[in-house]
């Protein structure tokens, strides 16, 4: 069930979605549009944990259940098809928007591939820090002046944004404290949280294309695209399990004498597990990064066969120059270090940060190629490359 923020009273009963809406609107606003009394259709969300979608003939509700880690609130957005509904429902939800969107601003590069896969990238009119965008298709729109620079994400140039007149801003929250979003909302422009980055399962991140599908009236296309990605991922995962070996894997690097690497329940660790690799810190609890001292990493990871994701380093020479201890690891000695930081767009944006969350099937195949090259003899590394 979805909690709906009504302006007349807080309704906490667990009634069906459509009945709840109908009763609430009738009691609170006589001239509100009549919602058809029917069972709401729930969009199938198989892997993502941070959003839900329910639809009736009159409107679609998107509920963001985990907008940021350890959030203590949810957000409900009403998507309607006419301006009259926008006016009558305003104030009853965290945002009310007319769909399909025709002019939008997104704030994370991970949103770009969803727009492109749905064929709606030309609706994008503004973005903060344009240089981070790697996609050639969207960079072409930037070069044509169709997408405007909005400054830094934490301090978006609201004057430029208002001039662009977007119908919605798709944002993300680290902790719920974003004064810029508050300012934008005061101008009447809805801000919708996209929490794809909070997902820990690779397919959970990719499933957020359904969020954009709802905003653009392309639900069927989004479902079809995701199904193809899911099938590719699952097939690759099954193939990886046929490998007769399970290489040990080290990850991360030092920053100010502290070694940071993915925790055992993280997105990155899941890829290694699904590629049939033995991540040496798979038993660590958590979904973010674990901070360790150098001695403990060397003791446990010195003999690791493969090193995947050595921080920001782009060459083995850089590693050796930064700290001689890196050269003591077997993966360094055997030239088995792989990174995604060398695959960049024309203006320096790292492609992995933009596209990988949307195409986990390609990431998985890359890691299978690294760990079990005999299983994918024809596959060429897409995101990763050997240092």
Phi, psi and omega in degrees: 000156183246129176283127183245128182274100181263147184277345181275320183197158177274115184257115188251000182291157182262046178288168177294152186303310186289319178298319179300314180296316184297312180296318183294316181292321181295321182284328189263334185207108186295329183267011178291151179298141181281127178268137180291134180278100180207165180287130179290142177270126180262125177291134180289120175241109189269326188240324181291142182248355191252005176207158177223152178226130174228142188226140169237184178292338186264326183200166175242137177248126172252125177247123176266108187272340180217073186296333175205164183304132178061030178294145180252018178213160175241165178233137177239126182245133178259126178252121184235169187253000180215155183294330180298320179291324178301315182291318185285333182263354182301132180096346182267347179226170179292336173198146175233124182228146175275131180239155003285146177295146178240337178221122184217161172238131172244161189235359178233141178298337179293345178279335186300311182299325178298317178298317182291317181296330178273356178072031184235023183296337181285355174277349181282122183246346180202154181202140177278133179063069184301331183297339180286343181284128183258330185306129180295323182295314180286328177296328177295320177295324177296315181295335179274000178079016183273345178235123186265148176286132181246013180084206181274150184299322182283350178213065181300139177289096186292332179296315178294318182299316181298321178297327180289337176055054178287154178280341178197153172245124178265110183244181173219153183240136176273319181214008179087000181251089181226092181303329181297317178297322178299317179297317180298316181297327179294338178279354181097001178270120181292141173247123180248127179280132172248117186252034180303327185289345180277347181288145181253338177273134181308319180284340176294319177296314183295332184291348178292355173297336178291332174299312180289327177301320179292322182290338185243010181065030181238045182299316181295318179296317180297317180296319180294316179297315180295320180301320179295317179297317179299314181298318178298317182295311183297320178297317179294320180298316179297320179297320181298328182291347179277353181295144182271352178237163179221085185300143176280143188232134172251152178214165176082189180194179182270146170224115183053050175068010174243130181269121178253133178212163182295142174284166189295336180257015185279168176303311182296319180295326180296320177301314182296318178297315182290339176271007180064047173248159180255090178288123189292343178246029181296337182274358178286143185265134179133164183246359181254230180248147175253137180257124184230158174276157186301319184301317182291324178292317180295319181297318185271328189252002184302323183263009178303138184283327184230141177241114182245126178077065180277058179063218184271000184293141183246358178205157177295326180298320177299318179300311182296322180290325182288319180200126182296339182295333179302328183287350181278346182281139181301323180299326177291313182297327183268004180058048180236057178241129184234137183223155176257000187283347182272350180264102188233161175279181185298332182250019173097357178292138180280119185300324182302316181297330183274309192262331186304317179299333181271338181233064179296337178296323179287320178300314181298318179296323176301314184289324174298318179300322180289316185276324184224068186302335181291339182281335181229067184297333183267348184283132174256135181305130183259305179270320187266158172210154179283135177297000000 
